[in-house]
């Protein structure tokens, strides 16, 4: 695991974006794994800047989102279908037909999860996966106790995750979904490269457990220790608990 510590959140975004840009420049139809939440927004801003400057072309790039809520409509502005469309597809100019998000509204959830795994496999696997980390150490929505071998499936969101994400729902915990579909830790580990970004003091404990703690399902992020090409890009606040 390579750890890159930079002074500011903007620099976190720039360093991570440079890694993604390198992949897209060498493979026009690269397969990106994309994340939602606050952490990757600086990456998308930097990639949008490079696209506008004519340095990058995303029109043939394919993308797979990590996760989606269960129990809210796709039209909801906080569904990950909406967030990925707004923050990734539209900003970077991806072809919407090439952007995939787990189907949290499926009547047959098990089938939808198996189909998602199949789609990723048919795309040839993920070239570079963008990740954030939850304050409880989750990656994707693989909450503590998730199996390192898990694949895309339905999960119950941890109370802490729902509290953390209430900020996206007007601070109203009751509006935050209780369940989600998420790529599994096994799915994430199958990506060829991982780049995880984290900023701010609230992430310092999770970052320390991920990087220095024992390999443990109690900190799903520690699974990155198993990956041959994982880079963790963090600011000084998020790095504060590293020894
Ligand atoms: C998002 C995701 C989550 C977030 C994590 C951190 O698709 O899978 O693991 O990356 O909850 O969220 P932020 O960046 O909002 O702190």
Boltz pocket constraint, residues with backbone or C-beta under 6 A from the ligand:
constraints:
  - pocket:
      binder: B
      contacts: [[A, 34], [A, 35], [A, 36], [A, 37], [A, 38], [A, 39], [A, 40], [A, 66], [A, 67], [A, 131], [A, 132], [A, 133], [A, 134], [A, 135], [A, 138], [A, 139], [A, 140], [A, 141]]
      max_distance: 6.0
